[in-house]
Structures are given as C-alpha cells and as structure tokens.
Amino acid sequence: MQEAPLQKFQILALSGGGFRGLYTAKILADLEEEIGAPVATKFDLIAGTSVGGILALAIAMEIPASKIVDLFVEHGEDIFRRRRSLLGIWRAPYSAASLQGLLAGDELFGEKVLGQCKHPVIIPSINYSTGKPVIFKTPHHPDFKRDHLYRLVDIALATSAAPAYFPRHTFNNNQYVDGGLYANAPGLLAVHEAQTFFKQERQQIHLLSVGTMSSKFTVDPSRNREGGTFDWGGANPANMPKRLFGLSISVQESLSDFMLKHQLGGDRYLHVDDDLTDQRARSVALDKVDQAAREVLLGSASERSKICIGNAQCQAFLSHAPTNPVFYYGDNANR
C-alpha cells in the first residue's frame, strides 16, 4: 500500500538590510496582490531579521505589505535623518525615535504585543546585557511563556538596532542589538524551529527566502591591507564598524543560501533576490534613502516579483494551505 505524501510545512524567511528592505516589502506586496490575500496565510512559520523582522511581524499580524512599502517611501528620509554625532564617533548617526513613532502608530503596531500575531513568527536579536543570542517567538509551543507579552514595537526595534547606525534598544531592563550580527538570513533558524518545536521531518519543510539585494563586500586590492582602522574604514574611523557589519551580513546571506540548498534541495528551497551591478550598487545601501535608491529597489522588486509569480515553484508556495496555527498563550490561545 502506497504511503500518503507528507504534509508540507512552509516557511517564509526575510533577510535584514536596512532601507533595502523596501525591495523585500515590494515583492511581498506584489505576492499579496497576486493571491488576493495576506501572504502569511500561505505559510506555517515566518522568520525575519532586522528590517526583515519588522516585515515578518507586520505580515504575521496580516498588515498589508503595501503599508510597509508606503512607510519606507514616505518616511525613509525621516528614519535615516542624520543627527549630530561627531562623524558617528560619539553616538550612532541615526536616532530610532522616528521609526519607533511610525511603528507605534495605530495603523501599524500600536500597543499590540507578540501574542496577538495571527501566525507563528520568530525574530532573532542579541541581548547585549547578557551577551547571548535571543529569538523572540510567538507562543506556538507550551514552553514559550513570556515573549508573547512583549510589545511588537520593542521586538521590532530590538532586532533592527544595527551597530554603527542606530543606538541599542532597551526594554525589560535589557539592551538589544541587531540580530543580523548572527542571523541576517534567518532561514536556518527557521528550519531548526520547524524540526525542533513543530516536530516536522526535514522532507516536509519547504522554504521561501526573500533577500534585500545585499551587496557583496569585497576587498580593494589597491588599499592598505594591514588590518588597521584606515584599512577597514578609510579616512573616517566611523566607517570601520559599518564595513565590518556589512561584510558580516553579506557573508551570512551567502552561507545560509549555500547550506539551505544542501539541506532542502532545489525543489524545496527558493531564494528570491537580485545581485547588484556595479552601477546600481552605488545607489543602494543600508542607509541610502534618496530617489535613486527607491527607483533601484522598487524597480528591481517589480521585475523580480513578476518572474517569481510566473515561476512554477513560486506558484506552489502560493497555493499552499497551512494547517490552523496552534497558540498556547495570549490573545489567540487555542490549545
């Protein structure tokens, strides 16, 4: 007697990348337009880091991705408005106040907490007070008893507090730093979550990963190569941590993609992203928010989503019907 096929378990993983998250948001908005429903309704688990974490929380609340697109387009310059910082030496060049105010608006997160999310979600950050990684999780397992009480705004700011760009975010008497330092592409964490806490076999897991047009950081062979501040940061010492952070998230993206291809194979893993050409790379960065950056990010996302929607593998992801999520605590507790 032939065995019944295993029930698919689908994951959506969203990478970090600052303002480049506009690319991710536009792709998700186009997918939602295609299916005529919240994209979260097609996945059993959502994972997101940094700006991908903000997006993951929004879609887990079934907030339309188009609202995040509008937020970036209309308020990007406010989010990345430079403040006096002595070239970033005295303090981070950007304040999180504008982003916090926007996320706390009634149309986005307001005072809602993680336990009000309609779909399971995991969000990595770093607890700098303890020096340990932390993953904020909806209460989709009986052991997850505390995170569901935390405000979405606090979790969003904790996962996106990029070093050398924004100050650390403090809540619950702990200081948090961007989860991109160890899991900028959170697909591997999500696969572990599915296997460990959802008790899914690896053969059941299918993963759609959406990137942020991450630049590949490579060496300029003509530069000083002695490993000092001038080597890494040039004339401005504040550029050193920025370049190290950029290199870290770029390499993580490549490593995660490589390992997921091995773990899941080409039929159960789809990575949606674009490589930046030399010309376009000059217009796009974690903190570039001008018209040229918006044009590259939105235009590239529109073309990529068109290709994705016409792809049979992508269509398979968009036709999935997840089982009803189980939550043990919070407003949506059903077990």
N, C-alpha and C positions, 0 to 999 in steps of 0.2 A: 504494500500500500504506500502510495507516494505521500511524503510528509507535506503539510501545508507550509507555504512560504512564511518566513519570519516577518513579523510586523515591523515596518520601518520606524526608525526613530530619527527624526530630522533636527539638525542643529543649524542655527544661524550665528555666525561669528563675525563681529565687526571690529576692525582694527582702529588703533589710535592714529593721530596725525594732525592735531590742531585744526586750523581753518581748512585743511584739506579734507576734513570730514564733510564739507559741502558736497564733495564728489560722492561719498557714500550715501548721504541723505538723498541726493537727487536720484541715484539708482533705486533706492528703496521706494521713493515716491513714485517712480515710473512703474515699478513692480506692483505697487498698490493700485495704481490706475489700471494696469492690465487686468488684475484679478478682481477689481471692484470690491475689495475687502482689505482689512488690516493685514499686513504681511505676516504679523505674528500668528495669525490663525492657521498658518501653514507649517508651523514649527513646534516641536516638542520642548525645545530648550533654546534660549537666546543668551549669547555671551557677548560682552563688549568691554573694551578698554579705552580709557581716556575719552576723547570725543566719541568713540565708538560705544563707550559705556553710557554716555548721555543719550545717544541714539537708542541703545538697547533698552534703557529704562523707559524712554518715550514710547517705543513701539510695543513694549510689554504692557504699557498702560493703554494701548490702542489709540495713542495720539497720532494723527496722520503725519507721516514723514514729511509731507509738504510743508507742515508748520515749522519743522526744523530747518528746511531749506529757506523759508521766508525769514526765519530768525537770523541765519547766517548772512543772507543777502542784505537784509535791512539793518542789522546791528553788528556786523562783523567789525566795523571800524570802531565801534564803542567798546567791544570786548577786547580788542587789541589796540587800545589807545595808550600810547606811551606816557609814562609819568616820570618825574624827576627821580633818577636812581644812580647818578654818577656812573653812567655807562653800564648799569647793571651790577656794579661792584657793591654798592651799599645795600640795595634791595632789588627784588625782581622788577624788570621794566614794565610789567603789566599788573594791574590790580584785578582781583577776581570779583570785585564789587558789581561791575556791570553784568557779568554773566550770572552771578548769584541773583541779582534783581530780576533778570529776564526769566530764569528758571523758576523763580518763586511766584511768577505771575499766575493768575487764575487759569489762563489758557494752557499753561504747561503743568508744572508740578504742584504749585501752590504749597500747601502744608501736608500733602499726601505722603504716606510712608510706604516702605517697600512691600509691606503686607497687603497693600491694595493693588499690586500688579496683577493683571489678569492671566499672565503667562509666566512660567518659570524662567528665571533670569539669574545669571551670575556676573559679578562685576569685580575685577581684581584691582587692588590698590596696595600700598605699602604703609604699614603702621610704623612711622619713623620713631615713635616713642618707644616701641619695643624692638625695632629693627627687624621685624618679621613681615613676610607677605600676608595679606589678608584678602579673602574673597567674600564679598557681600552676596548673600543668597536669599532668594525667596524661600518661604517655609515649605519646600517641596519634599522634605524629609523630616521624620519626627525628632531628629537631633538638632534641627536648626530652629532654635527657640528665641533668639534675640534680634537678629538682623531685621526682621520684619517690622520692628518698632522704629527703625531709623528713617529719618526724612529722606525722600528721594533727592532733594536739593543737596543735602550733606554728602550722600553717596556719590552724586554726580561730580561735586567739587573735589571730593577725596580722590577719585580715580583720574581726574584731569589736572591735578596740580603739578604741571610739568616743571621740573627743575630748571632754573635759569630763565624761565618765562613767567611763572606765576608763584606767589607765595604758597607755603604749605597750608593745607586746610585743617582747621582744628574743630573737632566736635567730640562730645563724650569724653573730654579731658585727654584726648589723644591727637597727635599731629599725623597727618596723612600726606603721602607723596604719590605722584602719578604711577599707576600700575603698569604703564608702558616700560618701566625700567626692567621688568622681568617677564611681562606677558603682553607685549603690544599687540600681537596677533593671538587672541585667546582660544583658538580652535583646539589646541592640545589640552588645555584645561577643561574645555567643554566635553571632549571625548572622555577624559578621566571622570568627569562628573557623571556622564551618562553610564559608564561602566560600573562605577563605584556606588552611586547613590540612586540611580534609576534601574540598576541591575540589568542593563542592556548588554547583549552579546556584541562583539565588535562587528560581526556580519550584519547586524541590524542598523548600524549607525551610518547615516548619510549627513554630510556636512557641506553647507554653502558658506563660503568665506568671502567677504567684501572688503577690499583694501581701500587705501586713501591716496593712490598714486605716489607711494613713498619713493623718494629719491634714493638712489644707490650712492652712498658716501664712499668715495674712493680717493686715493692719495694723488696729490700733485707731485710728480717726481722731481720738479724743479725747486721744491720748497725745502727749507731746513728740515732735517729728519732726525734731529737729536732728541725728540720727545719732550721738549720743554713747552712752556706757555706759548712762545712765538710759533713753534711748530704746529701746535694744535689750534691756537686761537688767532694767530696773526698779531697785528698791532694792538688790537683790543683784547685784553685778557678775558673780558666777559664772554667772548666768543668760544672760549675753550670748552666750558661745560655744555654749551649749546651743540657744538660739533660732536662731542662725546655722546650726548643724548641722541642726536640724530643718527650717529653710527650704530648705537645700540638698538634702536627700534628698527632700523633698516635691516640689520643682520638677523634680528629676531624674526622679521617677516619672512625672510628667505629660508631660515631654518625651519620655521613652523610649516611653511609650504612643502618643503622637502620631506619632512617627517610624516605629514598627513598623507602625502601621495603614497608613501610606503605603507602606512597603517591601513588606509581605507581604499587605496587603489583609485584609478581614474574614473571608475564607474560610480563610486560613492562619494567622491570629493570633487567639488567645483570651486575654483578660486577666481573671483571676478575682480580684475584690477587692470591698470594701464601703466606701462612704462613711460616715463617722461623723456622726451627727446631733449637734446642739448638746449635748443631754443626755448621750449616750453618750460624747462626746469628753471630758467632764470626768472620766470614769472610766478612760480609756485613755491611756497614754503609754509612751515607750520604757522608763521605769524604774518604772512603776506595776505592782505585783505582788499587790495585795490581792484579796479575794474578788470585789469589784465588777468589777475588771479581768478576772479569769478568767471571770466569768459573761458579760461582753460578748463577749470574744474567742472562747470556746468556743461560746456560743450562736449568734453570727453565723456562725462557721465551719460549724457543723452545718447551718444554713439554706442557706448558700451552696453547700456541697458537695451537698446534696440537689437544688438547682436545677441545678448543674453536671452531676451524674450523669444527670439527665433530659434534658440538652441533647444534640442530635444531634452538634454539633461536638465537644463534650467526649467523647462516646462514640467518635467517630472517632479521637481521640487515644489513648484507652484500648484500642483494638483494633489499634493499630499493632504490627507485628512487626519490630523493628530487625534489621539485619544484625549478625553477631557482631562485637564491638569488636576493633580491632587495637591491640596494645600492643608497643612496640619494646624496652622495657627493664623491669626489675623482676620481681616475683614472677609476674606474669601475662603476661610477654612471650610472644608467639606469632608474631612476624614476624622 
